[in-house]
Structures are given as structure tokens and as C-alpha cells.
């Protein structure tokens, strides 16, 4: 599930092959509407499709000449990104930034 909080979108629940297509579409629409940060603190299950989704969102933001950063990347996701050699492609949000409301 995705909810919007100002310029931040919060992804929660599972991000797996079973639901990644819907999340990808919803997140892309949010990026089109000005989201700058993706918060993953509430993700409780993921697989490698989550990494593909984040990279697709980065491409969408770049296509729109926008910056996109990720907050609270789950450890499992950063491990997958390191294994695939793409961890440096996932920009981290400034942890000191207040949440946008």
C-alpha cells in the first residue's frame, strides 16, 4: 500500500512479485504528482521485485527531471542491492529532514 504525506510517499506491507505491478503504477503516479522521498519503514515483506520497483521509480523521476530519494531502506533490500551491484544507485534521503505534511 502507498499513502502520501506531502512530498513523501510511504510504502507499507508486502512488496513482492504478487503486488509489485500495482505498487509500481501507484508510485509512478505519485512521482508524477511531485513526490521526492519514498519511505520504506513500514515494508514488512519484500523480494527482489522491490529493488526493480525502486529502480523503475528512479528512472521515472529522472525522466521527469526530478530528484528522488529513499528513506528507511529495509536491510534485506540493501543486501539485495549490494548483491546485484546497484546499491550506489539508491540515493538515501537525509535522515535529519522533517517529514513533509
Order of alpha helices (4+ residues) and beta strands (2+ residues): beta-beta-alpha-beta-alpha-beta-alpha
